């Protein structure tokens, strides 16, 4: 079992206080957006044996187990994070596995460098993800029913939004969502910016269900992504609740601290709320134009006190143990690799004492037990 030393990424949207508060350290004043736990080449965790990427590469079957290697290849299939949003992240979607393979192969054929800002596909993998709230957590997830969005937009009283309202009321669901999103993302930038400013002012005046979009516009004034965001469900998670983001589902995180787990991929197609590249034709190929509720997940009780966040993905499985004072140790030994992350209290994992924000990597088959009084999240795979 290896204690992990993890990198914190200072993205501009990160909270300046949430991760330092969890770790019990003084804030530096700089944004601290994500703490990465895993073997991703962008910021692999460090261990006494080298980086976790080096440890896995040296003996994949020993570290990951033969079944995981046979199923996912000789790499850790997931990346675990602490994510602290102090401002909205970009509005985005992720491809499914076939789309990622096709997109990656196409960009390789065209000779687009992997670090080119116009590049959509950094690898050939899909990127499903799960976010579990540690604090109250706001986000956008999936398309709202067109009739409801038409009502929301009509209430703003902005004349230039009326064509979108008419389409949302008159056209079938998929066609309506596709037509309106396409119109927003391909509109004249100056004209759409004026519409966004009018809409934002109306959202601020109305408040209530419009308030989240006024706050988004405060961070991204004039960005067409503000209008795209108004097509989506707003959701507020309470601690312990989670969202699963599958392929093609537009989403954005707005504020709060959570534990995030995802397949080990960098593939993101952006819709707005960002100065980065937005490839509208490719985005429209990947987005699933179907309305659905955000589908808030709550953990399901499993044997031995484990609480599991059930998802249809094999590359990761996230669960947690909430350990009351004086409970017996829980045996967590598995034939698959694990990362254990403490988020509250004090937990003993093997020979390691973990406080909030501290984590360990457990190789496949390594004996593992947790005890103490606190909360520990467990990340592994399904084989």
TIGUBA-34811 format. One line per 4 residues: their letters; for each residue x, y, z of C-alpha. Coordinates in nm, 2 decimals. Example, Ala and Ser with C-alpha at 12.3 -4.5 7.8 and 13.67 -1.06 7.14 Angstrom:
as) 1.23:-0.45:0.78; 1.37:-0.11:0.71 .
END
This chain:
xxxx) 0.00:0.00:0.00; 0.15:0.33:-0.11; 0.07:0.67:0.04; 0.01:0.92:-0.24 .
xxxx) 0.15:1.26:-0.28; -0.09:1.44:-0.52; -0.07:1.75:-0.75; -0.32:2.03:-0.71 .
xxxx) -0.41:2.20:-1.04; -0.45:2.58:-1.02; -0.71:2.63:-1.30; -0.86:2.98:-1.30 .
xxxx) -1.21:2.85:-1.21; -1.09:2.68:-0.89; -1.19:2.78:-0.54; -0.92:2.96:-0.34 .
xxxx) -1.05:2.81:-0.01; -1.23:2.47:-0.05; -0.93:2.23:-0.09; -0.71:2.41:0.17 .
xxxx) -1.00:2.40:0.41; -1.04:2.03:0.36; -0.67:1.97:0.40; -0.66:2.20:0.71 .
xxxx) -0.40:2.44:0.57; -0.39:2.81:0.51; -0.51:2.92:0.16; -0.25:3.07:-0.06 .
xxxx) -0.49:3.31:-0.23; -0.44:3.13:-0.56; -0.72:2.91:-0.71; -0.69:2.54:-0.63 .
xxxx) -0.92:2.36:-0.87; -0.84:1.99:-0.87; -0.63:1.74:-0.68; -0.54:1.45:-0.90 .
xxxx) -0.51:1.09:-0.77; -0.39:0.83:-1.02; -0.14:0.76:-1.29; -0.25:1.01:-1.55 .
xxxx) 0.06:1.13:-1.74; -0.04:1.49:-1.69; 0.01:1.48:-1.31; 0.07:1.13:-1.18 .
xxxx) 0.06:1.08:-0.80; 0.40:1.03:-0.64; 0.49:0.74:-0.41; 0.80:0.62:-0.23 .
xxxx) 0.85:0.39:-0.53; 0.83:0.66:-0.80; 0.53:0.81:-0.97; 0.22:0.59:-0.98 .
xxxx) 0.25:0.58:-1.36; 0.61:0.44:-1.32; 0.50:0.19:-1.06; 0.22:0.06:-1.28 .
xxxx) 0.44:0.05:-1.59; 0.71:-0.15:-1.42; 0.47:-0.44:-1.34; 0.11:-0.39:-1.46 .
xxxx) -0.01:-0.74:-1.36; 0.13:-0.71:-1.01; -0.02:-0.36:-0.95; -0.35:-0.38:-1.14 .
xxxx) -0.41:-0.76:-1.14; -0.43:-0.99:-1.44; -0.80:-0.94:-1.49; -0.79:-0.56:-1.50 .
xxxx) -0.49:-0.58:-1.74; -0.68:-0.82:-1.97; -0.99:-0.60:-1.96; -0.84:-0.25:-1.98 .
xxxx) -0.48:-0.29:-2.08; -0.16:-0.22:-1.87; -0.27:0.12:-1.72; -0.49:0.24:-1.43 .
xxxx) -0.82:0.29:-1.61; -0.95:0.57:-1.39; -0.85:0.91:-1.25; -0.98:1.02:-0.90 .
xxxx) -1.00:1.39:-0.81; -1.10:1.64:-0.55; -1.27:1.91:-0.76; -1.34:2.26:-0.61 .
xxxx) -1.53:2.50:-0.83; -1.53:2.86:-0.74; -1.66:2.97:-1.08; -1.84:2.78:-1.36 .
xxxx) -1.64:2.53:-1.57; -1.68:2.52:-1.94; -2.00:2.38:-2.08; -1.90:2.05:-2.24 .
xxxx) -1.97:1.70:-2.36; -1.77:1.38:-2.39; -1.77:1.13:-2.67; -1.86:0.77:-2.65 .
xxxx) -1.59:0.51:-2.72; -1.66:0.47:-3.09; -1.67:0.85:-3.14; -1.34:0.89:-2.95 .
xxxx) -1.17:0.62:-3.16; -1.29:0.77:-3.48; -1.21:1.12:-3.38; -0.87:1.04:-3.26 .
xxxx) -0.78:0.84:-3.57; -0.91:1.12:-3.79; -0.70:1.39:-3.62; -0.39:1.16:-3.62 .
xxxx) -0.44:1.12:-4.00; -0.47:1.49:-4.05; -0.15:1.54:-3.85; -0.29:1.78:-3.58 .
xxxx) -0.04:1.78:-3.29; -0.19:1.65:-2.96; -0.10:1.98:-2.79; -0.27:2.19:-3.07 .
xxxx) -0.55:2.40:-2.91; -0.77:2.30:-3.21; -0.73:1.93:-3.12; -1.05:1.77:-2.98 .
xxxx) -0.93:1.41:-2.92; -0.61:1.37:-2.71; -0.66:0.99:-2.69; -0.89:0.72:-2.82 .
xxxx) -1.09:0.66:-2.50; -1.43:0.78:-2.38; -1.46:0.99:-2.06; -1.77:0.90:-1.85 .
xxxx) -1.75:1.07:-1.51; -1.92:1.08:-1.17; -1.92:1.37:-0.93; -2.01:1.32:-0.57 .
xxxx) -2.08:1.63:-0.36; -1.89:1.69:-0.03; -2.05:2.03:0.01; -2.36:2.17:-0.15 .
xxxx) -2.27:2.15:-0.52; -2.44:2.33:-0.82; -2.42:2.21:-1.17; -2.60:2.18:-1.51 .
xxxx) -2.68:1.84:-1.65; -2.87:1.73:-1.96; -3.13:1.90:-2.16; -3.45:2.03:-2.00 .
xxxx) -3.78:1.95:-2.18; -3.81:2.20:-2.46; -4.15:2.33:-2.34; -4.00:2.41:-2.00 .
xxxx) -3.70:2.59:-2.16; -3.95:2.78:-2.38; -4.13:2.90:-2.07; -3.80:3.00:-1.90 .
xxxx) -3.68:3.20:-2.20; -4.02:3.36:-2.27; -4.03:3.49:-1.92; -3.72:3.70:-1.99 .
xxxx) -3.91:3.93:-2.23; -3.61:3.95:-2.47; -3.74:3.99:-2.83; -3.43:3.83:-2.99 .
xxxx) -3.51:3.51:-2.80; -3.86:3.47:-2.94; -3.74:3.26:-3.25; -3.58:3.01:-3.01 .
xxxx) -3.90:3.00:-2.80; -4.11:2.94:-3.11; -3.89:2.65:-3.22; -3.89:2.49:-2.88 .
xxxx) -4.27:2.50:-2.87; -4.33:2.39:-3.22; -4.07:2.13:-3.32; -4.02:1.77:-3.20 .
xxxx) -3.78:1.74:-2.91; -3.46:1.63:-3.08; -3.51:1.87:-3.38; -3.59:2.16:-3.15 .
xxxx) -3.29:2.11:-2.92; -3.05:2.06:-3.22; -3.19:2.37:-3.41; -3.17:2.60:-3.11 .
xxxx) -2.82:2.49:-2.99; -2.69:2.52:-3.35; -2.84:2.87:-3.39; -2.68:2.99:-3.06 .
xxxx) -2.34:2.85:-3.14; -2.33:2.98:-3.50; -2.49:3.32:-3.45; -2.31:3.64:-3.52 .
xxxx) -2.09:3.70:-3.22; -2.18:4.07:-3.18; -2.55:4.01:-3.21; -2.56:3.71:-2.98 .
xxxx) -2.35:3.90:-2.72; -2.62:4.17:-2.71; -2.89:3.90:-2.66; -2.68:3.74:-2.38 .
xxxx) -2.65:4.08:-2.20; -3.02:4.14:-2.22; -3.10:3.79:-2.11; -2.85:3.81:-1.82 .
xxxx) -3.01:4.14:-1.70; -3.35:3.98:-1.71; -3.23:3.67:-1.52; -3.08:3.89:-1.25 .
xxxx) -3.40:4.09:-1.22; -3.63:3.78:-1.20; -3.41:3.57:-0.97; -3.55:3.23:-0.86 .
xxxx) -3.50:2.96:-1.12; -3.33:3.22:-1.35; -3.07:3.32:-1.08; -2.81:3.05:-1.17 .
xxxx) -2.79:3.18:-1.53; -2.74:3.54:-1.41; -2.45:3.41:-1.21; -2.30:3.23:-1.50 .
xxxx) -2.33:3.54:-1.72; -2.15:3.74:-1.44; -1.84:3.52:-1.50; -1.88:3.50:-1.88 .
xxxx) -2.05:3.82:-2.00; -2.16:3.80:-2.36; -2.07:3.44:-2.40; -2.32:3.24:-2.62 .
xxxx) -2.27:2.95:-2.37; -2.49:3.14:-2.13; -2.78:3.08:-2.36; -2.68:2.73:-2.43 .
xxxx) -2.67:2.68:-2.05; -3.03:2.78:-2.03; -3.13:2.47:-2.23; -3.00:2.25:-1.95 .
xxxx) -3.13:2.13:-1.61; -2.99:2.32:-1.31; -2.93:2.08:-1.02; -2.81:2.14:-0.66 .
xxxx) -2.66:1.84:-0.50; -2.65:1.79:-0.12; -2.35:1.63:0.04; -2.34:1.26:-0.05 .
xxxx) -2.55:1.30:-0.36; -2.39:1.24:-0.71; -2.43:1.29:-1.08; -2.32:1.05:-1.35 .
xxxx) -2.23:1.21:-1.68; -2.24:0.97:-1.97; -2.14:1.03:-2.33; -2.31:1.31:-2.52 .
xxxx) -2.47:1.47:-2.21; -2.40:1.84:-2.20; -2.30:1.95:-1.85; -2.11:2.21:-1.65 .
xxxx) -2.01:2.23:-1.28; -2.08:2.57:-1.13; -1.97:2.57:-0.76; -1.89:2.35:-0.47 .
xxxx) -1.65:2.07:-0.36; -1.68:1.71:-0.47; -1.50:1.38:-0.53; -1.49:1.32:-0.90 .
xxxx) -1.39:0.99:-1.08; -1.36:0.94:-1.45; -1.22:0.71:-1.72; -0.86:0.80:-1.79 .
xxxx) -0.91:1.04:-2.08; -0.87:1.40:-2.18; -1.14:1.41:-2.45; -1.36:1.72:-2.41 .
xxxx) -1.58:1.90:-2.66; -1.68:2.25:-2.54; -2.01:2.43:-2.60; -1.92:2.76:-2.44 .
xxxx) -1.83:2.94:-2.12; -1.46:2.92:-2.22; -1.21:3.11:-2.43; -1.09:2.77:-2.56 .
xxxx) -1.16:2.62:-2.90; -1.53:2.53:-2.98; -1.56:2.29:-3.27; -1.93:2.33:-3.35 .
xxxx) -1.97:2.06:-3.62; -1.79:1.80:-3.41; -1.98:1.90:-3.10; -2.31:1.86:-3.28 .
xxxx) -2.20:1.51:-3.39; -2.14:1.40:-3.03; -2.42:1.57:-2.84; -2.73:1.36:-2.76 .
xxxx) -3.03:1.58:-2.83; -3.27:1.42:-2.58; -3.43:1.57:-2.27; -3.40:1.40:-1.94 .
xxxx) -3.38:1.49:-1.57; -3.03:1.51:-1.42; -3.07:1.17:-1.24; -2.93:1.25:-0.90 .
xxxx) -2.76:0.94:-0.75; -2.76:0.84:-0.39; -2.54:0.56:-0.26; -2.68:0.21:-0.23 .
xxxx) -2.60:0.01:0.08; -2.38:-0.30:0.02; -2.25:-0.56:0.27; -2.00:-0.45:0.53 .
xxxx) -2.11:-0.09:0.55; -2.00:0.00:0.19; -2.22:0.26:0.01; -2.19:0.22:-0.37 .
xxxx) -2.26:0.48:-0.64; -2.40:0.26:-0.91; -2.31:0.35:-1.27; -2.31:0.15:-1.60 .
xxxx) -1.93:0.19:-1.64; -1.66:-0.07:-1.58; -1.35:0.16:-1.59; -1.44:0.29:-1.24 .
xxxx) -1.65:0.20:-0.94; -1.69:0.46:-0.66; -1.81:0.38:-0.31; -1.77:0.52:0.04 .
xxxx) -1.75:0.41:0.40; -1.88:0.63:0.68; -1.71:0.49:0.99; -1.85:0.57:1.33 .
xxxx) -1.62:0.58:1.63; -1.55:0.23:1.77; -1.65:0.02:1.47; -1.45:-0.28:1.37 .
xxxx) -1.20:-0.27:1.08; -1.35:-0.33:0.74; -1.16:-0.57:0.51; -1.13:-0.40:0.17 .
xxxx) -0.90:-0.66:0.00; -0.97:-0.69:-0.37; -0.82:-0.85:-0.68; -0.83:-0.51:-0.85 .
xxxx) -0.64:-0.18:-0.79; -0.78:0.07:-0.54; -0.73:0.43:-0.43; -0.86:0.51:-0.09 .
xxxx) -0.93:0.88:-0.01; -1.02:1.02:0.33; -1.26:1.32:0.32; -1.36:1.35:0.69 .
xxxx) -1.23:1.25:1.04; -0.93:1.02:1.08; -0.91:0.68:0.91; -0.64:0.41:0.93 .
xxxx) -0.57:0.23:0.60; -0.32:-0.05:0.65; -0.02:0.12:0.82; -0.12:0.47:0.71 .
xxxx) -0.31:0.72:0.91; -0.52:0.94:0.68; -0.67:1.28:0.74; -0.90:1.47:0.50 .
xxxx) -0.75:1.50:0.16; -0.49:1.22:0.21; -0.50:0.90:0.00; -0.33:0.56:-0.07 .
xxxx) -0.29:0.33:-0.36; -0.37:-0.04:-0.29; -0.22:-0.28:-0.55; -0.45:-0.57:-0.67 .
xxxx) -0.46:-0.85:-0.41; -0.29:-0.64:-0.14; -0.44:-0.69:0.20; -0.63:-0.37:0.29 .
xxxx) -0.85:-0.28:0.59; -0.99:0.05:0.71; -1.08:0.16:1.06; -1.12:0.48:1.26 .
xxxx) -1.39:0.75:1.27; -1.44:0.93:0.94; -1.53:0.89:0.58; -1.32:0.72:0.32 .
xxxx) -1.40:0.69:-0.06; -1.29:0.38:-0.24; -1.22:0.39:-0.62; -1.16:0.07:-0.81 .
xxx) -1.27:-0.10:-1.14; -1.52:-0.37:-1.24; -1.39:-0.68:-1.41 .
END
